[in-house]
Amino acid sequence: MLSFLNTLTRRQKGYVFLGIDLALIPVALLFTFVVQSLPMTPMAALGETTPILPYLVASAAGLSLWLGIPQIQLNAYERHAVGLTAIFALLTAGASAVLSALWDLPFPPGTHVMFGIIYFLFAVAMRAVLYQVVMAVYTSAKPRCRVLIYGAGTTGMQLATALKPHQTIDPVAFVDDNTSLQGMMLAGLPVCPPARIPELVKERRVDRVLLAMPSLSQPKQAQIARRLQKMGLEVQALPSFAQLIGEEALIDKLAPVAPQNFLGRAACDVTLGEACDSYRGRAVLVSGAGGSIGSELCRQVLSCRPAKLVLYELSELALYTVHQELSQLVEGTSIDLVPVLGSVTDPRQVKKVLADHDVKVVLHAAAYKHVPLVEANPLPGLANNVFGTQTLAREAAETGVERFILVSSDKAVRPTNIMGASKRMAELVVQDLATRFDDTVFTMVRFGNVLGSSGSVVPLFQDQVSRGGPVTVTDARVKRYFMTIREAVQLVLKAGAEARGGEVFVLDMGEPVPIMRLARQVIESAGYTVRDAEHPEGDIDIEITGLRPGEKLEEELTITGDLIGTRHQKIFCAREEKLSEIEVASVLRSLRHALAASDEDAARAVITRWVEGYRLMSGTGTAGGRSS
């Protein structure tokens, strides 16, 4: 039956409705004669209408098509359609009266009024019956969704009661952790323990699980949902009563705790002061301007009132975003904001941009920095981080740039991963150029993890908490140095302004922070508790995944440990050996050959030979509690 209905076109369905409406005319006439007191029998009266019946049917057909009644869909047959049917019945009754008068039939005027009323009732009733028949056909042909209700409390029972008469949903059982309810029959359904879910799914052909526990914390609901989804079940959760009436709208407006609140020390707020003189009135280029560090560099450089700020960025979306934000900051000023979409590995573009905009200061923050991604893609990582730095630094020197500041990383010290090794090689390149070009001040600033940067640990933990956990930490012994983005950038600009050439500046980042402690703080700041052996009823687990390839337990800030103080108490200068010009040329030549041949082993051999302390550490695990 359903297949037949589906084969009918809209026009064919209209003809069916028209045929039914026309067939109702003699039926309505007969019923009218039954309820009327006439001197003849109903069948005899109907026989009297034989001369006019063809004309009446033809008139009704014309009126129906004119009013568009056959085109009205069953599921759209509501007040307006009923009104059209009433007009149609009235006009049809008028046609019967006119035709009866022309043929001089022995029917009083009241007969035609009654006919109109009865015909209207029959037409509306027939539409209602047809709708129910069609819906019954569709319902019988459509498979029912069999659902398991997780939670046999008040909400669960109300849900089961509401679903019982539903046409396409069939509740089959309850599941509840409460042992006192297990084995009972509630709302006509058995209550089973969660351990029986696989059995129930198989025996009762369950398609979906409805979580009817709105009072349960979101992490625990997420954990249950994830467990059920692994069984191949679709899981849906009922909102709480507070959500239904809008009382929880405030929750949507609450922001996660700011990353700097997990610093474990007071953030250092540095006044740039005289350092601004190195940037004021000059054209400044920031590479990687759309990144976390790059965008903050742009904001703080703007506070120094440069003549021009060139935003150099590889990612179109990142460049668009930072340009939109900074455009508002420079409104009403004479600062020229220039967005440039390009790669620092392109020497022709780099040279043109530096020359066209007369750049005097370069802040080089462009780098591939995510350790696991660079470890999995070593050649692109080396090409971007090493040769991108070389290209930008060399062209900066040749076009008369006054200052070149490389943003480096603590992972460059005795690195155990490709990302760290690439940053150390970038440092060696900059140190070499510092000895060969006197007119450009080359320097680098080395620091550790930045709280809140893209891909860093706190946003990662907060995202895992929002999904119900677990929060993943690679090793319980892992420690990291942390700074806020603001204080790191302030110190980079301060150090860059004080540089005389060739220095490796190291920022004082305080004591390293245990990542396990940080994970607990993030969970507790969200209002949840840690679930462990001592607190089995906690909300969120902390899962140890194992060190990833190339990951250290602790990072270092210097190779030798020999630091010299500067005018600022948070900035130190490291005494470290550098390679000769011939050695740097050899390194770059060997690395270029490895990249040209797409030879990862050859590239690692170059790193092993020339990067002091480089060693590849094996590790396991995937997602972990460490920023890149």
Disulfide bonds with the S-S distance in Angstrom:
Cys276-Cys304 2.30
